[in-house]
Amino acid sequence: MFNPIFLKITEEDIRSYADASGDFNPIHTDPAYAQKAGLNGCIAHGMLVMALGSRAISEWCRGELASYDARFQAMTYPDEPLVIKGSWTDEEAGKGRVTVENEAGEVKMKGAFWVK
């Protein structure tokens, strides 16, 4: 098992990601709109959560990321404490798994990766 990485996605992170990606869907940037859509507030972009998983993989593993598959499991809210966990499924082959969870253990994203 790799060392877990603890972090929070802030509202500023979400705005920066929206700027970089061009994804200005108001469920990510407008709290009133997000609530009207039935959410508790704005949510982080799934691809931002996935990017954090990728960053963790690059910190844990040497080598080039050859493949990265992710499945989103639950919405991630700003300032929600998160932990990124990972482990090898086949270290010799460079294959592993990664999850992003909140502190209550709710899985936000799970994925598999392969590094060369």
N, CA, C and O atoms as CSV, one atom per row, in Angstrom:
chain,resi,resn,atom,element,x,y,z
A,1,MET,N,N,0.843,-1.178,0.000
A,1,MET,CA,C,0.000,0.000,0.000
A,1,MET,C,C,0.892,1.247,0.000
A,1,MET,O,O,1.899,1.308,0.706
A,2,PHE,N,N,0.503,2.227,-0.800
A,2,PHE,CA,C,1.242,3.484,-0.867
A,2,PHE,C,C,0.844,4.387,0.295
A,2,PHE,O,O,-0.203,4.189,0.912
A,3,ASN,N,N,1.676,5.372,0.589
A,3,ASN,CA,C,1.320,6.342,1.614
A,3,ASN,C,C,0.102,7.138,1.164
A,3,ASN,O,O,0.099,7.672,0.055
A,4,PRO,N,N,-0.930,7.228,1.993
A,4,PRO,CA,C,-2.117,7.994,1.613
A,4,PRO,C,C,-1.793,9.480,1.511
A,4,PRO,O,O,-0.886,9.982,2.175
A,5,ILE,N,N,-2.545,10.163,0.677
A,5,ILE,CA,C,-2.380,11.604,0.482
A,5,ILE,C,C,-3.688,12.270,0.915
A,5,ILE,O,O,-4.767,11.912,0.445
A,6,PHE,N,N,-3.572,13.232,1.808
A,6,PHE,CA,C,-4.733,13.928,2.350
A,6,PHE,C,C,-4.818,15.321,1.734
A,6,PHE,O,O,-3.814,16.023,1.613
A,7,LEU,N,N,-6.031,15.709,1.348
A,7,LEU,CA,C,-6.207,17.034,0.749
A,7,LEU,C,C,-7.664,17.447,0.749
A,7,LEU,O,O,-8.549,16.672,1.113
A,8,LYS,N,N,-7.897,18.677,0.337
A,8,LYS,CA,C,-9.247,19.202,0.122
A,8,LYS,C,C,-9.240,19.917,-1.215
A,8,LYS,O,O,-8.247,20.541,-1.590
A,9,ILE,N,N,-10.337,19.826,-1.923
A,9,ILE,CA,C,-10.534,20.612,-3.133
A,9,ILE,C,C,-11.291,21.868,-2.702
A,9,ILE,O,O,-12.384,21.777,-2.143
A,10,THR,N,N,-10.717,23.024,-2.959
A,10,THR,CA,C,-11.343,24.280,-2.546
A,10,THR,C,C,-12.213,24.850,-3.669
A,10,THR,O,O,-12.138,24.407,-4.816
A,11,GLU,N,N,-13.028,25.826,-3.321
A,11,GLU,CA,C,-13.808,26.523,-4.345
A,11,GLU,C,C,-12.876,27.177,-5.361
A,11,GLU,O,O,-13.184,27.219,-6.553
A,12,GLU,N,N,-11.741,27.686,-4.892
A,12,GLU,CA,C,-10.756,28.284,-5.803
A,12,GLU,C,C,-10.198,27.243,-6.770
A,12,GLU,O,O,-10.011,27.534,-7.952
A,13,ASP,N,N,-9.931,26.027,-6.277
A,13,ASP,CA,C,-9.469,24.945,-7.156
A,13,ASP,C,C,-10.501,24.672,-8.250
A,13,ASP,O,O,-10.151,24.487,-9.416
A,14,ILE,N,N,-11.773,24.650,-7.860
A,14,ILE,CA,C,-12.847,24.375,-8.823
A,14,ILE,C,C,-12.933,25.485,-9.859
A,14,ILE,O,O,-13.095,25.210,-11.048
A,15,ARG,N,N,-12.827,26.739,-9.423
A,15,ARG,CA,C,-12.846,27.859,-10.379
A,15,ARG,C,C,-11.644,27.791,-11.322
A,15,ARG,O,O,-11.777,28.015,-12.525
A,16,SER,N,N,-10.476,27.482,-10.769
A,16,SER,CA,C,-9.268,27.368,-11.606
A,16,SER,C,C,-9.418,26.247,-12.626
A,16,SER,O,O,-9.023,26.393,-13.783
A,17,TYR,N,N,-9.991,25.124,-12.191
A,17,TYR,CA,C,-10.206,24.014,-13.120
A,17,TYR,C,C,-11.206,24.411,-14.207
A,17,TYR,O,O,-11.016,24.079,-15.377
A,18,ALA,N,N,-12.260,25.116,-13.826
A,18,ALA,CA,C,-13.241,25.578,-14.819
A,18,ALA,C,C,-12.565,26.475,-15.844
A,18,ALA,O,O,-12.815,26.350,-17.043
A,19,ASP,N,N,-11.710,27.378,-15.378
A,19,ASP,CA,C,-10.982,28.262,-16.296
A,19,ASP,C,C,-10.094,27.460,-17.248
A,19,ASP,O,O,-10.068,27.712,-18.453
A,20,ALA,N,N,-9.366,26.489,-16.686
A,20,ALA,CA,C,-8.430,25.708,-17.497
A,20,ALA,C,C,-9.142,24.790,-18.476
A,20,ALA,O,O,-8.678,24.603,-19.601
A,21,SER,N,N,-10.271,24.211,-18.057
A,21,SER,CA,C,-10.952,23.217,-18.886
A,21,SER,C,C,-12.023,23.817,-19.793
A,21,SER,O,O,-12.425,23.206,-20.783
A,22,GLY,N,N,-12.484,25.032,-19.441
A,22,GLY,CA,C,-13.585,25.636,-20.189
A,22,GLY,C,C,-14.939,25.068,-19.783
A,22,GLY,O,O,-15.946,25.353,-20.432
A,23,ASP,N,N,-14.980,24.266,-18.714
A,23,ASP,CA,C,-16.231,23.669,-18.238
A,23,ASP,C,C,-16.815,24.566,-17.153
A,23,ASP,O,O,-16.460,24.461,-15.979
A,24,PHE,N,N,-17.706,25.440,-17.565
A,24,PHE,CA,C,-18.329,26.380,-16.646
A,24,PHE,C,C,-19.758,25.971,-16.301
A,24,PHE,O,O,-20.598,26.827,-16.024
A,25,ASN,N,N,-20.038,24.673,-16.315
A,25,ASN,CA,C,-21.358,24.197,-15.919
A,25,ASN,C,C,-21.652,24.796,-14.541
A,25,ASN,O,O,-20.844,24.642,-13.625
A,26,PRO,N,N,-22.793,25.477,-14.375
A,26,PRO,CA,C,-23.057,26.170,-13.117
A,26,PRO,C,C,-23.194,25.262,-11.887
A,26,PRO,O,O,-23.179,25.765,-10.764
A,27,ILE,N,N,-23.326,23.947,-12.064
A,27,ILE,CA,C,-23.331,23.091,-10.872
A,27,ILE,C,C,-21.962,23.093,-10.190
A,27,ILE,O,O,-21.837,22.695,-9.032
A,28,HIS,N,N,-20.940,23.543,-10.917
A,28,HIS,CA,C,-19.592,23.627,-10.362
A,28,HIS,C,C,-19.273,25.022,-9.832
A,28,HIS,O,O,-18.413,25.168,-8.964
A,29,THR,N,N,-19.944,26.037,-10.333
A,29,THR,CA,C,-19.517,27.413,-10.048
A,29,THR,C,C,-20.582,28.318,-9.437
A,29,THR,O,O,-20.253,29.407,-8.966
A,30,ASP,N,N,-21.833,27.908,-9.429
A,30,ASP,CA,C,-22.916,28.766,-8.937
A,30,ASP,C,C,-23.707,28.011,-7.862
A,30,ASP,O,O,-24.521,27.149,-8.190
A,31,PRO,N,N,-23.474,28.327,-6.577
A,31,PRO,CA,C,-24.139,27.585,-5.497
A,31,PRO,C,C,-25.665,27.609,-5.584
A,31,PRO,O,O,-26.310,26.592,-5.327
A,32,ALA,N,N,-26.252,28.750,-5.941
A,32,ALA,CA,C,-27.718,28.825,-6.031
A,32,ALA,C,C,-28.232,27.901,-7.131
A,32,ALA,O,O,-29.233,27.208,-6.945
A,33,TYR,N,N,-27.554,27.889,-8.269
A,33,TYR,CA,C,-27.953,27.003,-9.367
A,33,TYR,C,C,-27.813,25.540,-8.943
A,33,TYR,O,O,-28.696,24.722,-9.202
A,34,ALA,N,N,-26.693,25.220,-8.289
A,34,ALA,CA,C,-26.457,23.841,-7.863
A,34,ALA,C,C,-27.559,23.378,-6.910
A,34,ALA,O,O,-28.015,22.238,-6.996
A,35,GLN,N,N,-27.981,24.245,-6.016
A,35,GLN,CA,C,-29.051,23.883,-5.086
A,35,GLN,C,C,-30.380,23.707,-5.818
A,35,GLN,O,O,-31.152,22.804,-5.498
A,36,LYS,N,N,-30.643,24.563,-6.792
A,36,LYS,CA,C,-31.866,24.411,-7.589
A,36,LYS,C,C,-31.849,23.097,-8.364
A,36,LYS,O,O,-32.900,22.532,-8.667
A,37,ALA,N,N,-30.654,22.619,-8.680
A,37,ALA,CA,C,-30.509,21.351,-9.403
A,37,ALA,C,C,-30.605,20.153,-8.457
A,37,ALA,O,O,-30.485,19.008,-8.894
A,38,GLY,N,N,-30.821,20.413,-7.156
A,38,GLY,CA,C,-30.999,19.327,-6.203
A,38,GLY,C,C,-29.742,18.917,-5.456
A,38,GLY,O,O,-29.747,17.915,-4.741
A,39,LEU,N,N,-28.661,19.680,-5.612
A,39,LEU,CA,C,-27.412,19.368,-4.921
A,39,LEU,C,C,-27.334,20.156,-3.617
A,39,LEU,O,O,-28.091,21.105,-3.412
A,40,ASN,N,N,-26.427,19.764,-2.750
A,40,ASN,CA,C,-26.214,20.493,-1.494
A,40,ASN,C,C,-25.424,21.770,-1.706
A,40,ASN,O,O,-25.298,22.577,-0.785
A,41,GLY,N,N,-24.904,21.965,-2.871
A,41,GLY,CA,C,-24.066,23.107,-3.227
A,41,GLY,C,C,-23.250,22.720,-4.444
A,41,GLY,O,O,-23.485,21.681,-5.061
A,42,CYS,N,N,-22.296,23.559,-4.780
A,42,CYS,CA,C,-21.437,23.261,-5.937
A,42,CYS,C,C,-20.667,21.962,-5.701
A,42,CYS,O,O,-20.374,21.590,-4.565
A,43,ILE,N,N,-20.354,21.295,-6.791
A,43,ILE,CA,C,-19.560,20.066,-6.718
A,43,ILE,C,C,-18.314,20.224,-7.577
A,43,ILE,O,O,-18.289,20.995,-8.536
A,44,ALA,N,N,-17.290,19.480,-7.210
A,44,ALA,CA,C,-16.048,19.470,-7.992
A,44,ALA,C,C,-16.273,18.717,-9.299
A,44,ALA,O,O,-17.082,17.791,-9.363
A,45,HIS,N,N,-15.557,19.118,-10.327
A,45,HIS,CA,C,-15.573,18.395,-11.596
A,45,HIS,C,C,-15.010,16.989,-11.360
A,45,HIS,O,O,-14.008,16.827,-10.664
A,46,GLY,N,N,-15.648,15.994,-11.934
A,46,GLY,CA,C,-15.126,14.633,-11.825
A,46,GLY,C,C,-13.714,14.520,-12.357
A,46,GLY,O,O,-12.883,13.813,-11.787
A,47,MET,N,N,-13.441,15.216,-13.450
A,47,MET,CA,C,-12.103,15.132,-14.038
A,47,MET,C,C,-11.045,15.785,-13.142
A,47,MET,O,O,-9.872,15.420,-13.215
A,48,LEU,N,N,-11.441,16.736,-12.305
A,48,LEU,CA,C,-10.512,17.308,-11.327
A,48,LEU,C,C,-10.159,16.257,-10.286
A,48,LEU,O,O,-8.995,16.123,-9.909
A,49,VAL,N,N,-11.146,15.517,-9.823
A,49,VAL,CA,C,-10.904,14.440,-8.861
A,49,VAL,C,C,-9.990,13.388,-9.501
A,49,VAL,O,O,-9.059,12.894,-8.865
A,50,MET,N,N,-10.265,13.057,-10.751
A,50,MET,CA,C,-9.436,12.087,-11.467
A,50,MET,C,C,-7.999,12.588,-11.595
A,50,MET,O,O,-7.056,11.810,-11.455
A,51,ALA,N,N,-7.829,13.877,-11.858
A,51,ALA,CA,C,-6.493,14.458,-11.979
A,51,ALA,C,C,-5.716,14.338,-10.671
A,51,ALA,O,O,-4.505,14.115,-10.686
A,52,LEU,N,N,-6.399,14.484,-9.552
A,52,LEU,CA,C,-5.725,14.329,-8.264
A,52,LEU,C,C,-5.255,12.895,-8.073
A,52,LEU,O,O,-4.189,12.657,-7.506
A,53,GLY,N,N,-6.050,11.939,-8.548
A,53,GLY,CA,C,-5.611,10.545,-8.519
A,53,GLY,C,C,-4.365,10.337,-9.358
A,53,GLY,O,O,-3.445,9.623,-8.960
A,54,SER,N,N,-4.343,10.965,-10.517
A,54,SER,CA,C,-3.183,10.860,-11.402
A,54,SER,C,C,-1.943,11.471,-10.756
A,54,SER,O,O,-0.846,10.921,-10.851
A,55,ARG,N,N,-2.131,12.608,-10.101
A,55,ARG,CA,C,-0.999,13.249,-9.421
A,55,ARG,C,C,-0.452,12.333,-8.332
A,55,ARG,O,O,0.763,12.222,-8.165
A,56,ALA,N,N,-1.345,11.675,-7.588
A,56,ALA,CA,C,-0.908,10.750,-6.542
A,56,ALA,C,C,-0.113,9.594,-7.142
A,56,ALA,O,O,0.926,9.209,-6.605
A,57,ILE,N,N,-0.590,9.047,-8.240
A,57,ILE,CA,C,0.114,7.948,-8.906
A,57,ILE,C,C,1.528,8.380,-9.279
A,57,ILE,O,O,2.481,7.623,-9.095
A,58,SER,N,N,1.664,9.597,-9.803
A,58,SER,CA,C,2.994,10.074,-10.202
A,58,SER,C,C,3.896,10.276,-8.989
A,58,SER,O,O,5.116,10.159,-9.107
A,59,GLU,N,N,3.317,10.578,-7.821
A,59,GLU,CA,C,4.123,10.697,-6.607
A,59,GLU,C,C,4.537,9.324,-6.076
A,59,GLU,O,O,5.635,9.167,-5.542
A,60,TRP,N,N,3.665,8.339,-6.221
A,60,TRP,CA,C,3.938,7.008,-5.688
A,60,TRP,C,C,4.864,6.175,-6.577
A,60,TRP,O,O,5.666,5.388,-6.072
A,61,CYS,N,N,4.755,6.342,-7.882
A,61,CYS,CA,C,5.387,5.413,-8.822
A,61,CYS,C,C,6.391,6.114,-9.710
A,61,CYS,O,O,6.180,7.239,-10.164
A,62,ARG,N,N,7.472,5.429,-9.941
A,62,ARG,CA,C,8.431,5.907,-10.941
A,62,ARG,C,C,8.009,5.334,-12.276
A,62,ARG,O,O,7.439,4.245,-12.346
A,63,GLY,N,N,8.282,6.050,-13.301
A,63,GLY,CA,C,7.926,5.566,-14.627
A,63,GLY,C,C,6.777,6.349,-15.209
A,63,GLY,O,O,6.147,7.175,-14.549
A,64,GLU,N,N,6.532,6.065,-16.455
A,64,GLU,CA,C,5.510,6.763,-17.231
A,64,GLU,C,C,4.142,6.115,-17.031
A,64,GLU,O,O,4.003,4.893,-17.089
A,65,LEU,N,N,3.138,6.955,-16.796
A,65,LEU,CA,C,1.770,6.455,-16.674
A,65,LEU,C,C,1.293,6.045,-18.057
A,65,LEU,O,O,1.136,6.889,-18.940
A,66,ALA,N,N,1.063,4.753,-18.248
A,66,ALA,CA,C,0.691,4.230,-19.560
A,66,ALA,C,C,-0.821,4.113,-19.725
A,66,ALA,O,O,-1.347,4.230,-20.832
A,67,SER,N,N,-1.517,3.881,-18.604
A,67,SER,CA,C,-2.962,3.693,-18.667
A,67,SER,C,C,-3.557,4.082,-17.318
A,67,SER,O,O,-2.977,3.827,-16.263
A,68,TYR,N,N,-4.742,4.713,-17.385
A,68,TYR,CA,C,-5.417,5.136,-16.161
A,68,TYR,C,C,-6.908,5.120,-16.427
A,68,TYR,O,O,-7.409,5.873,-17.262
A,69,ASP,N,N,-7.603,4.274,-15.726
A,69,ASP,CA,C,-9.046,4.095,-15.847
A,69,ASP,C,C,-9.686,4.578,-14.557
A,69,ASP,O,O,-9.199,4.240,-13.478
A,70,ALA,N,N,-10.753,5.351,-14.628
A,70,ALA,CA,C,-11.394,5.822,-13.402
A,70,ALA,C,C,-12.903,5.727,-13.525
A,70,ALA,O,O,-13.470,5.895,-14.604
A,71,ARG,N,N,-13.532,5.458,-12.411
A,71,ARG,CA,C,-14.996,5.437,-12.322
A,71,ARG,C,C,-15.391,6.324,-11.147
A,71,ARG,O,O,-14.881,6.186,-10.036
A,72,PHE,N,N,-16.313,7.236,-11.427
A,72,PHE,CA,C,-16.780,8.150,-10.405
A,72,PHE,C,C,-17.910,7.486,-9.632
A,72,PHE,O,O,-18.816,6.896,-10.219
A,73,GLN,N,N,-17.844,7.591,-8.308
A,73,GLN,CA,C,-18.780,6.891,-7.438
A,73,GLN,C,C,-19.728,7.836,-6.696
A,73,GLN,O,O,-20.877,7.482,-6.432
A,74,ALA,N,N,-19.253,9.023,-6.365
A,74,ALA,CA,C,-20.055,9.974,-5.592
A,74,ALA,C,C,-19.536,11.386,-5.856
A,74,ALA,O,O,-18.398,11.578,-6.283
A,75,MET,N,N,-20.390,12.360,-5.593
A,75,MET,CA,C,-20.022,13.756,-5.803
A,75,MET,C,C,-19.049,14.228,-4.722
A,75,MET,O,O,-19.100,13.779,-3.577
A,76,THR,N,N,-18.176,15.133,-5.111
A,76,THR,CA,C,-17.194,15.708,-4.197
A,76,THR,C,C,-17.508,17.185,-4.024
A,76,THR,O,O,-17.646,17.925,-4.998
A,77,TYR,N,N,-17.617,17.598,-2.774
A,77,TYR,CA,C,-17.967,18.982,-2.452
A,77,TYR,C,C,-16.717,19.762,-2.037
A,77,TYR,O,O,-15.761,19.178,-1.526
A,78,PRO,N,N,-16.723,21.080,-2.257
A,78,PRO,CA,C,-15.579,21.900,-1.849
A,78,PRO,C,C,-15.304,21.749,-0.347
A,78,PRO,O,O,-16.222,21.639,0.465
A,79,ASP,N,N,-14.039,21.748,-0.015
A,79,ASP,CA,C,-13.550,21.690,1.365
A,79,ASP,C,C,-13.884,20.396,2.091
A,79,ASP,O,O,-13.783,20.328,3.316
A,80,GLU,N,N,-14.275,19.384,1.355
A,80,GLU,CA,C,-14.526,18.065,1.941
A,80,GLU,C,C,-13.172,17.369,2.124
A,80,GLU,O,O,-12.438,17.206,1.149
A,81,PRO,N,N,-12.827,16.957,3.346
A,81,PRO,CA,C,-11.549,16.263,3.539
A,81,PRO,C,C,-11.515,14.959,2.727
A,81,PRO,O,O,-12.421,14.130,2.811
A,82,LEU,N,N,-10.449,14.807,1.946
A,82,LEU,CA,C,-10.296,13.635,1.079
A,82,LEU,C,C,-8.998,12.916,1.396
A,82,LEU,O,O,-8.038,13.510,1.885
A,83,VAL,N,N,-8.992,11.631,1.107
A,83,VAL,CA,C,-7.763,10.848,1.182
A,83,VAL,C,C,-7.651,10.040,-0.105
A,83,VAL,O,O,-8.610,9.409,-0.550
A,84,ILE,N,N,-6.466,10.077,-0.685
A,84,ILE,CA,C,-6.187,9.293,-1.894
A,84,ILE,C,C,-5.357,8.097,-1.456
A,84,ILE,O,O,-4.288,8.246,-0.865
A,85,LYS,N,N,-5.865,6.913,-1.754
A,85,LYS,CA,C,-5.202,5.672,-1.376
A,85,LYS,C,C,-4.844,4.883,-2.630
A,85,LYS,O,O,-5.522,4.979,-3.653
A,86,GLY,N,N,-3.788,4.115,-2.538
A,86,GLY,CA,C,-3.406,3.293,-3.675
A,86,GLY,C,C,-2.586,2.094,-3.252
A,86,GLY,O,O,-2.010,2.058,-2.164
A,87,SER,N,N,-2.548,1.128,-4.126
A,87,SER,CA,C,-1.742,-0.066,-3.880
A,87,SER,C,C,-1.469,-0.767,-5.207
A,87,SER,O,O,-2.140,-0.534,-6.212
A,88,TRP,N,N,-0.474,-1.619,-5.170
A,88,TRP,CA,C,-0.183,-2.447,-6.337
A,88,TRP,C,C,-1.168,-3.594,-6.397
A,88,TRP,O,O,-1.542,-4.167,-5.374
A,89,THR,N,N,-1.585,-3.921,-7.610
A,89,THR,CA,C,-2.292,-5.181,-7.831
A,89,THR,C,C,-1.328,-6.194,-8.441
A,89,THR,O,O,-1.493,-7.403,-8.275
A,90,ASP,N,N,-0.313,-5.680,-9.156
A,90,ASP,CA,C,0.757,-6.503,-9.727
A,90,ASP,C,C,1.958,-5.581,-9.907
A,90,ASP,O,O,2.145,-4.986,-10.969
A,91,GLU,N,N,2.765,-5.472,-8.862
A,91,GLU,CA,C,3.885,-4.526,-8.878
A,91,GLU,C,C,4.865,-4.816,-10.008
A,91,GLU,O,O,5.352,-3.889,-10.656
A,92,GLU,N,N,5.154,-6.070,-10.245
A,92,GLU,CA,C,6.110,-6.436,-11.304
A,92,GLU,C,C,5.642,-5.936,-12.666
A,92,GLU,O,O,6.456,-5.522,-13.492
A,93,ALA,N,N,4.335,-5.974,-12.900
A,93,ALA,CA,C,3.773,-5.510,-14.170
A,93,ALA,C,C,3.473,-4.006,-14.156
A,93,ALA,O,O,3.090,-3.443,-15.182
A,94,GLY,N,N,3.645,-3.355,-12.999
A,94,GLY,CA,C,3.377,-1.921,-12.905
A,94,GLY,C,C,1.899,-1.585,-12.815
A,94,GLY,O,O,1.488,-0.480,-13.167
A,95,LYS,N,N,1.092,-2.539,-12.341
A,95,LYS,CA,C,-0.359,-2.321,-12.271
A,95,LYS,C,C,-0.785,-2.071,-10.825
A,95,LYS,O,O,-0.304,-2.714,-9.892
A,96,GLY,N,N,-1.707,-1.114,-10.671
A,96,GLY,CA,C,-2.185,-0.794,-9.338
A,96,GLY,C,C,-3.583,-0.230,-9.368
A,96,GLY,O,O,-4.226,-0.141,-10.414
A,97,ARG,N,N,-4.041,0.153,-8.176
A,97,ARG,CA,C,-5.367,0.758,-8.061
A,97,ARG,C,C,-5.253,2.010,-7.203
A,97,ARG,O,O,-4.332,2.165,-6.402
A,98,VAL,N,N,-6.220,2.895,-7.400
A,98,VAL,CA,C,-6.265,4.156,-6.664
A,98,VAL,C,C,-7.713,4.455,-6.298
A,98,VAL,O,O,-8.622,4.184,-7.083
A,99,THR,N,N,-7.930,5.013,-5.110
A,99,THR,CA,C,-9.259,5.463,-4.723
A,99,THR,C,C,-9.147,6.850,-4.102
A,99,THR,O,O,-8.135,7.203,-3.495
A,100,VAL,N,N,-10.210,7.623,-4.271
A,100,VAL,CA,C,-10.354,8.898,-3.593
A,100,VAL,C,C,-11.593,8.758,-2.716
A,100,VAL,O,O,-12.681,8.452,-3.205
A,101,GLU,N,N,-11.419,8.985,-1.420
A,101,GLU,CA,C,-12.506,8.825,-0.458
A,101,GLU,C,C,-12.588,10.063,0.428
A,101,GLU,O,O,-11.623,10.818,0.544
A,102,ASN,N,N,-13.754,10.266,1.055
A,102,ASN,CA,C,-13.821,11.290,2.078
A,102,ASN,C,C,-13.455,10.657,3.416
A,102,ASN,O,O,-13.200,9.455,3.490
A,103,GLU,N,N,-13.429,11.463,4.469
A,103,GLU,CA,C,-12.977,10.937,5.759
A,103,GLU,C,C,-13.946,9.916,6.354
A,103,GLU,O,O,-13.569,9.156,7.246
A,104,ALA,N,N,-15.196,9.892,5.869
A,104,ALA,CA,C,-16.171,8.895,6.327
A,104,ALA,C,C,-16.044,7.575,5.563
A,104,ALA,O,O,-16.753,6.615,5.862
A,105,GLY,N,N,-15.135,7.523,4.568
A,105,GLY,CA,C,-14.937,6.309,3.785
A,105,GLY,C,C,-15.798,6.216,2.540
A,105,GLY,O,O,-15.782,5.196,1.851
A,106,GLU,N,N,-16.558,7.278,2.240
A,106,GLU,CA,C,-17.371,7.279,1.005
A,106,GLU,C,C,-16.429,7.403,-0.194
A,106,GLU,O,O,-15.671,8.367,-0.297
A,107,VAL,N,N,-16.481,6.443,-1.081
A,107,VAL,CA,C,-15.603,6.436,-2.252
A,107,VAL,C,C,-16.136,7.426,-3.280
A,107,VAL,O,O,-17.291,7.344,-3.696
A,108,LYS,N,N,-15.288,8.354,-3.681
A,108,LYS,CA,C,-15.633,9.356,-4.686
A,108,LYS,C,C,-15.227,8.893,-6.081
A,108,LYS,O,O,-15.925,9.143,-7.064
A,109,MET,N,N,-14.092,8.218,-6.145
A,109,MET,CA,C,-13.574,7.717,-7.418
A,109,MET,C,C,-12.710,6.504,-7.136
A,109,MET,O,O,-11.987,6.456,-6.141
A,110,LYS,N,N,-12.794,5.536,-8.017
A,110,LYS,CA,C,-11.872,4.413,-7.933
A,110,LYS,C,C,-11.318,4.160,-9.325
A,110,LYS,O,O,-11.995,4.373,-10.330
A,111,GLY,N,N,-10.095,3.709,-9.363
A,111,GLY,CA,C,-9.495,3.507,-10.668
A,111,GLY,C,C,-8.388,2.475,-10.641
A,111,GLY,O,O,-7.977,1.973,-9.595
A,112,ALA,N,N,-7.931,2.188,-11.838
A,112,ALA,CA,C,-6.812,1.260,-12.038
A,112,ALA,C,C,-5.804,1.961,-12.927
A,112,ALA,O,O,-6.163,2.779,-13.774
A,113,PHE,N,N,-4.529,1.627,-12.722
A,113,PHE,CA,C,-3.480,2.257,-13.522
A,113,PHE,C,C,-2.394,1.256,-13.877
A,113,PHE,O,O,-2.261,0.189,-13.278
A,114,TRP,N,N,-1.632,1.653,-14.873
A,114,TRP,CA,C,-0.478,0.867,-15.315
A,114,TRP,C,C,0.638,1.850,-15.600
A,114,TRP,O,O,0.448,2.799,-16.360
A,115,VAL,N,N,1.795,1.636,-15.003
A,115,VAL,CA,C,2.966,2.456,-15.281
A,115,VAL,C,C,4.028,1.607,-15.955
A,115,VAL,O,O,4.208,0.432,-15.634
A,116,LYS,N,N,4.727,2.225,-16.895
A,116,LYS,CA,C,5.812,1.520,-17.608
A,116,LYS,C,C,7.087,1.631,-16.810
A,116,LYS,O,O,8.122,1.111,-17.226
